[in-house]
Amino acid sequence: MALAALPALAADPLPLTYEQFEAAVPHVALEKCPASLPQQDSFCRAAMQHSEIHVFAFSDAGDSPMIGFASFPAVRLDTVLK
């Protein structure tokens, strides 16, 4: 049995842009990013999965690449929304 050659993987990972995220992930806009994520020149979006809220931070610059990520238990929703 012969194995097919696999393409080489990129040396550097590709950034996740907001345009890609917006098309692929159901989410809501947050008025303000949680304190644990970048606060300046950025914006955040939240997605729920099971019993967690996942918050993605994106840069305002260029193609708006993802610059931060944090997960919070859904029971602590009040801390994410403050």
mmCIF file of the N, C-alpha and C atoms, coordinates in Angstrom:
data_MODEL
# 
_entry.id   MODEL 
# 
loop_
_atom_site.group_PDB 
_atom_site.id 
_atom_site.type_symbol 
_atom_site.label_atom_id 
_atom_site.label_alt_id 
_atom_site.label_comp_id 
_atom_site.label_asym_id 
_atom_site.label_entity_id 
_atom_site.label_seq_id 
_atom_site.pdbx_PDB_ins_code 
_atom_site.Cartn_x 
_atom_site.Cartn_y 
_atom_site.Cartn_z 
_atom_site.occupancy 
_atom_site.B_iso_or_equiv 
_atom_site.pdbx_formal_charge 
_atom_site.auth_seq_id 
_atom_site.auth_comp_id 
_atom_site.auth_asym_id 
_atom_site.auth_atom_id 
_atom_site.pdbx_PDB_model_num 
ATOM 1   N N  . MET A 1 1  ? 0.850   -1.175 0.000  1.00 0.00 ? 1  MET A N  1 
ATOM 2   C CA . MET A 1 1  ? 0.000   0.000  0.000  1.00 0.00 ? 1  MET A CA 1 
ATOM 3   C C  . MET A 1 1  ? 0.893   1.235  0.000  1.00 0.00 ? 1  MET A C  1 
ATOM 4   N N  . ALA A 1 2  ? 0.715   2.084  -0.946 1.00 0.00 ? 2  ALA A N  1 
ATOM 5   C CA . ALA A 1 2  ? 1.518   3.304  -1.059 1.00 0.00 ? 2  ALA A CA 1 
ATOM 6   C C  . ALA A 1 2  ? 0.809   4.457  -0.370 1.00 0.00 ? 2  ALA A C  1 
ATOM 7   N N  . LEU A 1 3  ? 1.588   5.307  0.271  1.00 0.00 ? 3  LEU A N  1 
ATOM 8   C CA . LEU A 1 3  ? 1.025   6.487  0.921  1.00 0.00 ? 3  LEU A CA 1 
ATOM 9   C C  . LEU A 1 3  ? 1.206   7.689  0.013  1.00 0.00 ? 3  LEU A C  1 
ATOM 10  N N  . ALA A 1 4  ? 0.180   8.491  -0.107 1.00 0.00 ? 4  ALA A N  1 
ATOM 11  C CA . ALA A 1 4  ? 0.263   9.709  -0.918 1.00 0.00 ? 4  ALA A CA 1 
ATOM 12  C C  . ALA A 1 4  ? 1.074   10.747 -0.153 1.00 0.00 ? 4  ALA A C  1 
ATOM 13  N N  . ALA A 1 5  ? 1.811   11.537 -0.891 1.00 0.00 ? 5  ALA A N  1 
ATOM 14  C CA . ALA A 1 5  ? 2.590   12.609 -0.266 1.00 0.00 ? 5  ALA A CA 1 
ATOM 15  C C  . ALA A 1 5  ? 1.643   13.667 0.285  1.00 0.00 ? 5  ALA A C  1 
ATOM 16  N N  . LEU A 1 6  ? 1.921   14.134 1.482  1.00 0.00 ? 6  LEU A N  1 
ATOM 17  C CA . LEU A 1 6  ? 1.114   15.181 2.095  1.00 0.00 ? 6  LEU A CA 1 
ATOM 18  C C  . LEU A 1 6  ? 1.750   16.533 1.834  1.00 0.00 ? 6  LEU A C  1 
ATOM 19  N N  . PRO A 1 7  ? 0.939   17.558 1.610  1.00 0.00 ? 7  PRO A N  1 
ATOM 20  C CA . PRO A 1 7  ? 1.532   18.892 1.414  1.00 0.00 ? 7  PRO A CA 1 
ATOM 21  C C  . PRO A 1 7  ? 2.199   19.359 2.696  1.00 0.00 ? 7  PRO A C  1 
ATOM 22  N N  . ALA A 1 8  ? 3.256   20.122 2.532  1.00 0.00 ? 8  ALA A N  1 
ATOM 23  C CA . ALA A 1 8  ? 3.960   20.657 3.699  1.00 0.00 ? 8  ALA A CA 1 
ATOM 24  C C  . ALA A 1 8  ? 3.080   21.671 4.406  1.00 0.00 ? 8  ALA A C  1 
ATOM 25  N N  . LEU A 1 9  ? 3.110   21.661 5.707  1.00 0.00 ? 9  LEU A N  1 
ATOM 26  C CA . LEU A 1 9  ? 2.345   22.634 6.478  1.00 0.00 ? 9  LEU A CA 1 
ATOM 27  C C  . LEU A 1 9  ? 3.096   23.954 6.515  1.00 0.00 ? 9  LEU A C  1 
ATOM 28  N N  . ALA A 1 10 ? 2.355   25.032 6.571  1.00 0.00 ? 10 ALA A N  1 
ATOM 29  C CA . ALA A 1 10 ? 2.969   26.362 6.639  1.00 0.00 ? 10 ALA A CA 1 
ATOM 30  C C  . ALA A 1 10 ? 3.793   26.481 7.917  1.00 0.00 ? 10 ALA A C  1 
ATOM 31  N N  . ALA A 1 11 ? 4.919   27.135 7.814  1.00 0.00 ? 11 ALA A N  1 
ATOM 32  C CA . ALA A 1 11 ? 5.779   27.320 8.973  1.00 0.00 ? 11 ALA A CA 1 
ATOM 33  C C  . ALA A 1 11 ? 5.118   28.222 10.012 1.00 0.00 ? 11 ALA A C  1 
ATOM 34  N N  . ASP A 1 12 ? 4.383   29.226 9.543  1.00 0.00 ? 12 ASP A N  1 
ATOM 35  C CA . ASP A 1 12 ? 3.715   30.158 10.446 1.00 0.00 ? 12 ASP A CA 1 
ATOM 36  C C  . ASP A 1 12 ? 2.210   29.957 10.352 1.00 0.00 ? 12 ASP A C  1 
ATOM 37  N N  . PRO A 1 13 ? 1.523   29.905 11.472 1.00 0.00 ? 13 PRO A N  1 
ATOM 38  C CA . PRO A 1 13 ? 0.067   29.754 11.422 1.00 0.00 ? 13 PRO A CA 1 
ATOM 39  C C  . PRO A 1 13 ? -0.576  31.004 10.824 1.00 0.00 ? 13 PRO A C  1 
ATOM 40  N N  . LEU A 1 14 ? -1.688  30.807 10.155 1.00 0.00 ? 14 LEU A N  1 
ATOM 41  C CA . LEU A 1 14 ? -2.415  31.929 9.590  1.00 0.00 ? 14 LEU A CA 1 
ATOM 42  C C  . LEU A 1 14 ? -3.296  32.554 10.664 1.00 0.00 ? 14 LEU A C  1 
ATOM 43  N N  . PRO A 1 15 ? -3.385  33.869 10.694 1.00 0.00 ? 15 PRO A N  1 
ATOM 44  C CA . PRO A 1 15 ? -4.233  34.506 11.701 1.00 0.00 ? 15 PRO A CA 1 
ATOM 45  C C  . PRO A 1 15 ? -5.712  34.315 11.365 1.00 0.00 ? 15 PRO A C  1 
ATOM 46  N N  . LEU A 1 16 ? -6.533  34.253 12.384 1.00 0.00 ? 16 LEU A N  1 
ATOM 47  C CA . LEU A 1 16 ? -7.981  34.217 12.206 1.00 0.00 ? 16 LEU A CA 1 
ATOM 48  C C  . LEU A 1 16 ? -8.453  35.659 12.138 1.00 0.00 ? 16 LEU A C  1 
ATOM 49  N N  . THR A 1 17 ? -8.994  36.063 11.003 1.00 0.00 ? 17 THR A N  1 
ATOM 50  C CA . THR A 1 17 ? -9.476  37.431 10.869 1.00 0.00 ? 17 THR A CA 1 
ATOM 51  C C  . THR A 1 17 ? -10.934 37.510 11.311 1.00 0.00 ? 17 THR A C  1 
ATOM 52  N N  . TYR A 1 18 ? -11.387 38.716 11.617 1.00 0.00 ? 18 TYR A N  1 
ATOM 53  C CA . TYR A 1 18 ? -12.781 38.876 12.018 1.00 0.00 ? 18 TYR A CA 1 
ATOM 54  C C  . TYR A 1 18 ? -13.717 38.469 10.881 1.00 0.00 ? 18 TYR A C  1 
ATOM 55  N N  . GLU A 1 19 ? -13.351 38.737 9.650  1.00 0.00 ? 19 GLU A N  1 
ATOM 56  C CA . GLU A 1 19 ? -14.202 38.363 8.509  1.00 0.00 ? 19 GLU A CA 1 
ATOM 57  C C  . GLU A 1 19 ? -14.424 36.847 8.483  1.00 0.00 ? 19 GLU A C  1 
ATOM 58  N N  . GLN A 1 20 ? -13.377 36.064 8.718  1.00 0.00 ? 20 GLN A N  1 
ATOM 59  C CA . GLN A 1 20 ? -13.499 34.605 8.762  1.00 0.00 ? 20 GLN A CA 1 
ATOM 60  C C  . GLN A 1 20 ? -14.338 34.169 9.964  1.00 0.00 ? 20 GLN A C  1 
ATOM 61  N N  . PHE A 1 21 ? -14.045 34.753 11.116 1.00 0.00 ? 21 PHE A N  1 
ATOM 62  C CA . PHE A 1 21 ? -14.778 34.428 12.341 1.00 0.00 ? 21 PHE A CA 1 
ATOM 63  C C  . PHE A 1 21 ? -16.260 34.725 12.169 1.00 0.00 ? 21 PHE A C  1 
ATOM 64  N N  . GLU A 1 22 ? -16.575 35.908 11.643 1.00 0.00 ? 22 GLU A N  1 
ATOM 65  C CA . GLU A 1 22 ? -17.965 36.338 11.497 1.00 0.00 ? 22 GLU A CA 1 
ATOM 66  C C  . GLU A 1 22 ? -18.768 35.373 10.616 1.00 0.00 ? 22 GLU A C  1 
ATOM 67  N N  . ALA A 1 23 ? -18.139 34.859 9.572  1.00 0.00 ? 23 ALA A N  1 
ATOM 68  C CA . ALA A 1 23 ? -18.817 33.947 8.663  1.00 0.00 ? 23 ALA A CA 1 
ATOM 69  C C  . ALA A 1 23 ? -18.997 32.545 9.252  1.00 0.00 ? 23 ALA A C  1 
ATOM 70  N N  . ALA A 1 24 ? -18.138 32.152 10.192 1.00 0.00 ? 24 ALA A N  1 
ATOM 71  C CA . ALA A 1 24 ? -18.107 30.770 10.653 1.00 0.00 ? 24 ALA A CA 1 
ATOM 72  C C  . ALA A 1 24 ? -18.657 30.521 12.057 1.00 0.00 ? 24 ALA A C  1 
ATOM 73  N N  . VAL A 1 25 ? -18.702 31.556 12.897 1.00 0.00 ? 25 VAL A N  1 
ATOM 74  C CA . VAL A 1 25 ? -19.041 31.338 14.311 1.00 0.00 ? 25 VAL A CA 1 
ATOM 75  C C  . VAL A 1 25 ? -20.257 32.166 14.712 1.00 0.00 ? 25 VAL A C  1 
ATOM 76  N N  . PRO A 1 26 ? -21.348 31.526 15.144 1.00 0.00 ? 26 PRO A N  1 
ATOM 77  C CA . PRO A 1 26 ? -22.476 32.292 15.675 1.00 0.00 ? 26 PRO A CA 1 
ATOM 78  C C  . PRO A 1 26 ? -22.013 33.027 16.941 1.00 0.00 ? 26 PRO A C  1 
ATOM 79  N N  . HIS A 1 27 ? -22.299 34.329 17.029 1.00 0.00 ? 27 HIS A N  1 
ATOM 80  C CA . HIS A 1 27 ? -21.759 35.127 18.129 1.00 0.00 ? 27 HIS A CA 1 
ATOM 81  C C  . HIS A 1 27 ? -22.595 36.375 18.360 1.00 0.00 ? 27 HIS A C  1 
ATOM 82  N N  . VAL A 1 28 ? -22.271 37.063 19.442 1.00 0.00 ? 28 VAL A N  1 
ATOM 83  C CA . VAL A 1 28 ? -22.870 38.357 19.749 1.00 0.00 ? 28 VAL A CA 1 
ATOM 84  C C  . VAL A 1 28 ? -21.745 39.355 19.991 1.00 0.00 ? 28 VAL A C  1 
ATOM 85  N N  . ALA A 1 29 ? -22.039 40.618 19.688 1.00 0.00 ? 29 ALA A N  1 
ATOM 86  C CA . ALA A 1 29 ? -21.068 41.683 19.929 1.00 0.00 ? 29 ALA A CA 1 
ATOM 87  C C  . ALA A 1 29 ? -21.108 42.078 21.401 1.00 0.00 ? 29 ALA A C  1 
ATOM 88  N N  . LEU A 1 30 ? -19.958 42.319 21.979 1.00 0.00 ? 30 LEU A N  1 
ATOM 89  C CA . LEU A 1 30 ? -19.875 42.819 23.341 1.00 0.00 ? 30 LEU A CA 1 
ATOM 90  C C  . LEU A 1 30 ? -19.584 44.317 23.292 1.00 0.00 ? 30 LEU A C  1 
ATOM 91  N N  . GLU A 1 31 ? -20.231 45.062 24.160 1.00 0.00 ? 31 GLU A N  1 
ATOM 92  C CA . GLU A 1 31 ? -19.993 46.499 24.213 1.00 0.00 ? 31 GLU A CA 1 
ATOM 93  C C  . GLU A 1 31 ? -18.568 46.807 24.641 1.00 0.00 ? 31 GLU A C  1 
ATOM 94  N N  . LYS A 1 32 ? -18.036 45.949 25.511 1.00 0.00 ? 32 LYS A N  1 
ATOM 95  C CA . LYS A 1 32 ? -16.701 46.156 26.074 1.00 0.00 ? 32 LYS A CA 1 
ATOM 96  C C  . LYS A 1 32 ? -16.037 44.798 26.254 1.00 0.00 ? 32 LYS A C  1 
ATOM 97  N N  . CYS A 1 33 ? -14.725 44.735 26.034 1.00 0.00 ? 33 CYS A N  1 
ATOM 98  C CA . CYS A 1 33 ? -13.984 43.493 26.257 1.00 0.00 ? 33 CYS A CA 1 
ATOM 99  C C  . CYS A 1 33 ? -13.791 43.252 27.746 1.00 0.00 ? 33 CYS A C  1 
ATOM 100 N N  . PRO A 1 34 ? -13.806 41.979 28.178 1.00 0.00 ? 34 PRO A N  1 
ATOM 101 C CA . PRO A 1 34 ? -13.489 41.678 29.572 1.00 0.00 ? 34 PRO A CA 1 
ATOM 102 C C  . PRO A 1 34 ? -12.092 42.194 29.934 1.00 0.00 ? 34 PRO A C  1 
ATOM 103 N N  . ALA A 1 35 ? -11.869 42.484 31.190 1.00 0.00 ? 35 ALA A N  1 
ATOM 104 C CA . ALA A 1 35 ? -10.605 43.061 31.659 1.00 0.00 ? 35 ALA A CA 1 
ATOM 105 C C  . ALA A 1 35 ? -9.392  42.202 31.319 1.00 0.00 ? 35 ALA A C  1 
ATOM 106 N N  . SER A 1 36 ? -9.568  40.901 31.187 1.00 0.00 ? 36 SER A N  1 
ATOM 107 C CA . SER A 1 36 ? -8.438  40.010 30.907 1.00 0.00 ? 36 SER A CA 1 
ATOM 108 C C  . SER A 1 36 ? -7.998  40.042 29.442 1.00 0.00 ? 36 SER A C  1 
ATOM 109 N N  . LEU A 1 37 ? -8.728  40.748 28.590 1.00 0.00 ? 37 LEU A N  1 
ATOM 110 C CA . LEU A 1 37 ? -8.395  40.830 27.164 1.00 0.00 ? 37 LEU A CA 1 
ATOM 111 C C  . LEU A 1 37 ? -7.976  42.246 26.798 1.00 0.00 ? 37 LEU A C  1 
ATOM 112 N N  . PRO A 1 38 ? -7.313  42.412 25.640 1.00 0.00 ? 38 PRO A N  1 
ATOM 113 C CA . PRO A 1 38 ? -6.872  43.755 25.233 1.00 0.00 ? 38 PRO A CA 1 
ATOM 114 C C  . PRO A 1 38 ? -8.014  44.764 25.256 1.00 0.00 ? 38 PRO A C  1 
ATOM 115 N N  . GLN A 1 39 ? -7.725  45.972 25.728 1.00 0.00 ? 39 GLN A N  1 
ATOM 116 C CA . GLN A 1 39 ? -8.749  46.998 25.893 1.00 0.00 ? 39 GLN A CA 1 
ATOM 117 C C  . GLN A 1 39 ? -8.673  48.107 24.847 1.00 0.00 ? 39 GLN A C  1 
ATOM 118 N N  . GLN A 1 40 ? -7.503  48.368 24.317 1.00 0.00 ? 40 GLN A N  1 
ATOM 119 C CA . GLN A 1 40 ? -7.339  49.485 23.387 1.00 0.00 ? 40 GLN A CA 1 
ATOM 120 C C  . GLN A 1 40 ? -7.250  48.982 21.948 1.00 0.00 ? 40 GLN A C  1 
ATOM 121 N N  . ASP A 1 41 ? -7.879  49.731 21.045 1.00 0.00 ? 41 ASP A N  1 
ATOM 122 C CA . ASP A 1 41 ? -7.834  49.421 19.616 1.00 0.00 ? 41 ASP A CA 1 
ATOM 123 C C  . ASP A 1 41 ? -8.280  47.998 19.333 1.00 0.00 ? 41 ASP A C  1 
ATOM 124 N N  . SER A 1 42 ? -9.332  47.564 20.029 1.00 0.00 ? 42 SER A N  1 
ATOM 125 C CA . SER A 1 42 ? -9.825  46.202 19.854 1.00 0.00 ? 42 SER A CA 1 
ATOM 126 C C  . SER A 1 42 ? -11.336 46.158 20.076 1.00 0.00 ? 42 SER A C  1 
ATOM 127 N N  . PHE A 1 43 ? -11.922 45.040 19.682 1.00 0.00 ? 43 PHE A N  1 
ATOM 128 C CA . PHE A 1 43 ? -13.338 44.784 19.948 1.00 0.00 ? 43 PHE A CA 1 
ATOM 129 C C  . PHE A 1 43 ? -13.493 43.300 20.238 1.00 0.00 ? 43 PHE A C  1 
ATOM 130 N N  . CYS A 1 44 ? -14.576 42.941 20.925 1.00 0.00 ? 44 CYS A N  1 
ATOM 131 C CA . CYS A 1 44 ? -14.771 41.557 21.337 1.00 0.00 ? 44 CYS A CA 1 
ATOM 132 C C  . CYS A 1 44 ? -16.125 41.012 20.896 1.00 0.00 ? 44 CYS A C  1 
ATOM 133 N N  . ARG A 1 45 ? -16.124 39.703 20.667 1.00 0.00 ? 45 ARG A N  1 
ATOM 134 C CA . ARG A 1 45 ? -17.330 38.972 20.328 1.00 0.00 ? 45 ARG A CA 1 
ATOM 135 C C  . ARG A 1 45 ? -17.398 37.751 21.228 1.00 0.00 ? 45 ARG A C  1 
ATOM 136 N N  . ALA A 1 46 ? -18.622 37.318 21.569 1.00 0.00 ? 46 ALA A N  1 
ATOM 137 C CA . ALA A 1 46 ? -18.799 36.173 22.460 1.00 0.00 ? 46 ALA A CA 1 
ATOM 138 C C  . ALA A 1 46 ? -19.619 35.091 21.778 1.00 0.00 ? 46 ALA A C  1 
ATOM 139 N N  . ALA A 1 47 ? -19.245 33.845 22.049 1.00 0.00 ? 47 ALA A N  1 
ATOM 140 C CA . ALA A 1 47 ? -19.970 32.675 21.553 1.00 0.00 ? 47 ALA A CA 1 
ATOM 141 C C  . ALA A 1 47 ? -20.193 31.730 22.725 1.00 0.00 ? 47 ALA A C  1 
ATOM 142 N N  . MET A 1 48 ? -21.352 31.095 22.758 1.00 0.00 ? 48 MET A N  1 
ATOM 143 C CA . MET A 1 48 ? -21.636 30.133 23.824 1.00 0.00 ? 48 MET A CA 1 
ATOM 144 C C  . MET A 1 48 ? -21.453 28.727 23.291 1.00 0.00 ? 48 MET A C  1 
ATOM 145 N N  . GLN A 1 49 ? -20.844 27.889 24.103 1.00 0.00 ? 49 GLN A N  1 
ATOM 146 C CA . GLN A 1 49 ? -20.665 26.483 23.767 1.00 0.00 ? 49 GLN A CA 1 
ATOM 147 C C  . GLN A 1 49 ? -20.813 25.688 25.047 1.00 0.00 ? 49 GLN A C  1 
ATOM 148 N N  . HIS A 1 50 ? -21.818 24.857 25.107 1.00 0.00 ? 50 HIS A N  1 
ATOM 149 C CA . HIS A 1 50 ? -22.115 24.058 26.288 1.00 0.00 ? 50 HIS A CA 1 
ATOM 150 C C  . HIS A 1 50 ? -22.298 24.985 27.494 1.00 0.00 ? 50 HIS A C  1 
ATOM 151 N N  . SER A 1 51 ? -21.492 24.849 28.501 1.00 0.00 ? 51 SER A N  1 
ATOM 152 C CA . SER A 1 51 ? -21.663 25.669 29.710 1.00 0.00 ? 51 SER A CA 1 
ATOM 153 C C  . SER A 1 51 ? -20.599 26.757 29.818 1.00 0.00 ? 51 SER A C  1 
ATOM 154 N N  . GLU A 1 52 ? -20.046 27.166 28.673 1.00 0.00 ? 52 GLU A N  1 
ATOM 155 C CA . GLU A 1 52 ? -19.012 28.198 28.685 1.00 0.00 ? 52 GLU A CA 1 
ATOM 156 C C  . GLU A 1 52 ? -19.321 29.299 27.687 1.00 0.00 ? 52 GLU A C  1 
ATOM 157 N N  . ILE A 1 53 ? -18.818 30.479 28.005 1.00 0.00 ? 53 ILE A N  1 
ATOM 158 C CA . ILE A 1 53 ? -18.877 31.611 27.092 1.00 0.00 ? 53 ILE A CA 1 
ATOM 159 C C  . ILE A 1 53 ? -17.446 31.870 26.647 1.00 0.00 ? 53 ILE A C  1 
ATOM 160 N N  . HIS A 1 54 ? -17.239 31.863 25.354 1.00 0.00 ? 54 HIS A N  1 
ATOM 161 C CA . HIS A 1 54 ? -15.911 32.076 24.789 1.00 0.00 ? 54 HIS A CA 1 
ATOM 162 C C  . HIS A 1 54 ? -15.873 33.472 24.192 1.00 0.00 ? 54 HIS A C  1 
ATOM 163 N N  . VAL A 1 55 ? -14.894 34.258 24.614 1.00 0.00 ? 55 VAL A N  1 
ATOM 164 C CA . VAL A 1 55 ? -14.781 35.639 24.149 1.00 0.00 ? 55 VAL A CA 1 
ATOM 165 C C  . VAL A 1 55 ? -13.527 35.771 23.293 1.00 0.00 ? 55 VAL A C  1 
ATOM 166 N N  . PHE A 1 56 ? -13.715 36.305 22.108 1.00 0.00 ? 56 PHE A N  1 
ATOM 167 C CA . PHE A 1 56 ? -12.650 36.494 21.125 1.00 0.00 ? 56 PHE A CA 1 
ATOM 168 C C  . PHE A 1 56 ? -12.389 37.983 20.989 1.00 0.00 ? 56 PHE A C  1 
ATOM 169 N N  . ALA A 1 57 ? -11.133 38.388 21.066 1.00 0.00 ? 57 ALA A N  1 
ATOM 170 C CA . ALA A 1 57 ? -10.758 39.795 20.893 1.00 0.00 ? 57 ALA A CA 1 
ATOM 171 C C  . ALA A 1 57 ? -10.086 39.956 19.532 1.00 0.00 ? 57 ALA A C  1 
ATOM 172 N N  . PHE A 1 58 ? -10.471 41.018 18.831 1.00 0.00 ? 58 PHE A N  1 
ATOM 173 C CA . PHE A 1 58 ? -9.924  41.305 17.505 1.00 0.00 ? 58 PHE A CA 1 
ATOM 174 C C  . PHE A 1 58 ? -9.353  42.711 17.481 1.00 0.00 ? 58 PHE A C  1 
ATOM 175 N N  . SER A 1 59 ? -8.314  42.902 16.702 1.00 0.00 ? 59 SER A N  1 
ATOM 176 C CA . SER A 1 59 ? -7.690  44.209 16.538 1.00 0.00 ? 59 SER A CA 1 
ATOM 177 C C  . SER A 1 59 ? -8.539  45.073 15.606 1.00 0.00 ? 59 SER A C  1 
ATOM 178 N N  . ASP A 1 60 ? -8.553  46.370 15.857 1.00 0.00 ? 60 ASP A N  1 
ATOM 179 C CA . ASP A 1 60 ? -9.209  47.313 14.954 1.00 0.00 ? 60 ASP A CA 1 
ATOM 180 C C  . ASP A 1 60 ? -8.375  47.544 13.691 1.00 0.00 ? 60 ASP A C  1 
ATOM 181 N N  . ALA A 1 61 ? -7.120  47.165 13.710 1.00 0.00 ? 61 ALA A N  1 
ATOM 182 C CA . ALA A 1 61 ? -6.195  47.461 12.606 1.00 0.00 ? 61 ALA A CA 1 
ATOM 183 C C  . ALA A 1 61 ? -6.258  46.408 11.496 1.00 0.00 ? 61 ALA A C  1 
ATOM 184 N N  . GLY A 1 62 ? -5.975  46.849 10.290 1.00 0.00 ? 62 GLY A N  1 
ATOM 185 C CA . GLY A 1 62 ? -5.822  45.944 9.151  1.00 0.00 ? 62 GLY A CA 1 
ATOM 186 C C  . GLY A 1 62 ? -7.014  45.049 8.912  1.00 0.00 ? 62 GLY A C  1 
ATOM 187 N N  . ASP A 1 63 ? -6.752  43.739 8.793  1.00 0.00 ? 63 ASP A N  1 
ATOM 188 C CA . ASP A 1 63 ? -7.802  42.747 8.553  1.00 0.00 ? 63 ASP A CA 1 
ATOM 189 C C  . ASP A 1 63 ? -8.472  42.288 9.839  1.00 0.00 ? 63 ASP A C  1 
ATOM 190 N N  . SER A 1 64 ? -8.250  42.997 10.932 1.00 0.00 ? 64 SER A N  1 
ATOM 191 C CA . SER A 1 64 ? -8.823  42.668 12.250 1.00 0.00 ? 64 SER A CA 1 
ATOM 192 C C  . SER A 1 64 ? -8.504  41.234 12.675 1.00 0.00 ? 64 SER A C  1 
ATOM 193 N N  . PRO A 1 65 ? -7.199  40.923 12.850 1.00 0.00 ? 65 PRO A N  1 
ATOM 194 C CA . PRO A 1 65 ? -6.838  39.581 13.303 1.00 0.00 ? 65 PRO A CA 1 
ATOM 195 C C  . PRO A 1 65 ? -7.218  39.380 14.773 1.00 0.00 ? 65 PRO A C  1 
ATOM 196 N N  . MET A 1 66 ? -7.426  38.119 15.129 1.00 0.00 ? 66 MET A N  1 
ATOM 197 C CA . MET A 1 66 ? -7.708  37.795 16.527 1.00 0.00 ? 66 MET A CA 1 
ATOM 198 C C  . MET A 1 66 ? -6.449  38.055 17.347 1.00 0.00 ? 66 MET A C  1 
ATOM 199 N N  . ILE A 1 67 ? -6.605  38.754 18.472 1.00 0.00 ? 67 ILE A N  1 
ATOM 200 C CA . ILE A 1 67 ? -5.452  39.093 19.314 1.00 0.00 ? 67 ILE A CA 1 
ATOM 201 C C  . ILE A 1 67 ? -5.605  38.597 20.749 1.00 0.00 ? 67 ILE A C  1 
ATOM 202 N N  . GLY A 1 68 ? -6.729  37.949 21.043 1.00 0.00 ? 68 GLY A N  1 
ATOM 203 C CA . GLY A 1 68 ? -6.922  37.432 22.390 1.00 0.00 ? 68 GLY A CA 1 
ATOM 204 C C  . GLY A 1 68 ? -8.121  36.503 22.458 1.00 0.00 ? 68 GLY A C  1 
ATOM 205 N N  . PHE A 1 69 ? -8.138  35.671 23.487 1.00 0.00 ? 69 PHE A N  1 
ATOM 206 C CA . PHE A 1 69 ? -9.216  34.699 23.679 1.00 0.00 ? 69 PHE A CA 1 
ATOM 207 C C  . PHE A 1 69 ? -9.309  34.371 25.157 1.00 0.00 ? 69 PHE A C  1 
ATOM 208 N N  . ALA A 1 70 ? -10.530 34.225 25.653 1.00 0.00 ? 70 ALA A N  1 
ATOM 209 C CA . ALA A 1 70 ? -10.736 33.806 27.043 1.00 0.00 ? 70 ALA A CA 1 
ATOM 210 C C  . ALA A 1 70 ? -12.059 33.057 27.134 1.00 0.00 ? 70 ALA A C  1 
ATOM 211 N N  . SER A 1 71 ? -12.125 32.110 28.046 1.00 0.00 ? 71 SER A N  1 
ATOM 212 C CA . SER A 1 71 ? -13.357 31.359 28.297 1.00 0.00 ? 71 SER A CA 1 
ATOM 213 C C  . SER A 1 71 ? -13.809 31.605 29.721 1.00 0.00 ? 71 SER A C  1 
ATOM 214 N N  . PHE A 1 72 ? -15.120 31.640 29.907 1.00 0.00 ? 72 PHE A N  1 
ATOM 215 C CA . PHE A 1 72 ? -15.704 31.887 31.212 1.00 0.00 ? 72 PHE A CA 1 
ATOM 216 C C  . PHE A 1 72 ? -16.850 30.911 31.438 1.00 0.00 ? 72 PHE A C  1 
ATOM 217 N N  . PRO A 1 73 ? -16.986 30.386 32.664 1.00 0.00 ? 73 PRO A N  1 
ATOM 218 C CA . PRO A 1 73 ? -18.152 29.552 32.957 1.00 0.00 ? 73 PRO A CA 1 
ATOM 219 C C  . PRO A 1 73 ? -19.419 30.387 32.790 1.00 0.00 ? 73 PRO A C  1 
ATOM 220 N N  . ALA A 1 74 ? -20.451 29.799 32.238 1.00 0.00 ? 74 ALA A N  1 
ATOM 221 C CA . ALA A 1 74 ? -21.705 30.534 32.031 1.00 0.00 ? 74 ALA A CA 1 
ATOM 222 C C  . ALA A 1 74 ? -22.303 31.004 33.335 1.00 0.00 ? 74 ALA A C  1 
ATOM 223 N N  . VAL A 1 75 ? -21.987 30.379 34.438 1.00 0.00 ? 75 VAL A N  1 
ATOM 224 C CA . VAL A 1 75 ? -22.514 30.818 35.735 1.00 0.00 ? 75 VAL A CA 1 
ATOM 225 C C  . VAL A 1 75 ? -21.926 32.150 36.150 1.00 0.00 ? 75 VAL A C  1 
ATOM 226 N N  . ARG A 1 76 ? -20.816 32.560 35.514 1.00 0.00 ? 76 ARG A N  1 
ATOM 227 C CA . ARG A 1 76 ? -20.191 33.844 35.819 1.00 0.00 ? 76 ARG A CA 1 
ATOM 228 C C  . ARG A 1 76 ? -20.463 34.872 34.727 1.00 0.00 ? 76 ARG A C  1 
ATOM 229 N N  . LEU A 1 77 ? -21.587 34.754 34.081 1.00 0.00 ? 77 LEU A N  1 
ATOM 230 C CA . LEU A 1 77 ? -21.935 35.639 32.985 1.00 0.00 ? 77 LEU A CA 1 
ATOM 231 C C  . LEU A 1 77 ? -21.873 37.109 33.387 1.00 0.00 ? 77 LEU A C  1 
ATOM 232 N N  . ASP A 1 78 ? -22.226 37.429 34.605 1.00 0.00 ? 78 ASP A N  1 
ATOM 233 C CA . ASP A 1 78 ? -22.213 38.837 35.046 1.00 0.00 ? 78 ASP A CA 1 
ATOM 234 C C  . ASP A 1 78 ? -20.804 39.435 34.996 1.00 0.00 ? 78 ASP A C  1 
ATOM 235 N N  . THR A 1 79 ? -19.745 38.632 35.188 1.00 0.00 ? 79 THR A N  1 
ATOM 236 C CA . THR A 1 79 ? -18.394 39.187 35.154 1.00 0.00 ? 79 THR A CA 1 
ATOM 237 C C  . THR A 1 79 ? -17.951 39.482 33.727 1.00 0.00 ? 79 THR A C  1 
ATOM 238 N N  . VAL A 1 80 ? -18.471 38.743 32.768 1.00 0.00 ? 80 VAL A N  1 
ATOM 239 C CA . VAL A 1 80 ? -18.112 38.971 31.370 1.00 0.00 ? 80 VAL A CA 1 
ATOM 240 C C  . VAL A 1 80 ? -18.816 40.215 30.830 1.00 0.00 ? 80 VAL A C  1 
ATOM 241 N N  . LEU A 1 81 ? -20.027 40.446 31.265 1.00 0.00 ? 81 LEU A N  1 
ATOM 242 C CA . LEU A 1 81 ? -20.821 41.533 30.720 1.00 0.00 ? 81 LEU A CA 1 
ATOM 243 C C  . LEU A 1 81 ? -20.623 42.869 31.421 1.00 0.00 ? 81 LEU A C  1 
ATOM 244 N N  . LYS A 1 82 ? -19.847 42.908 32.483 1.00 0.00 ? 82 LYS A N  1 
ATOM 245 C CA . LYS A 1 82 ? -19.602 44.174 33.184 1.00 0.00 ? 82 LYS A CA 1 
ATOM 246 C C  . LYS A 1 82 ? -18.631 45.036 32.437 1.00 0.00 ? 82 LYS A C  1 
# 
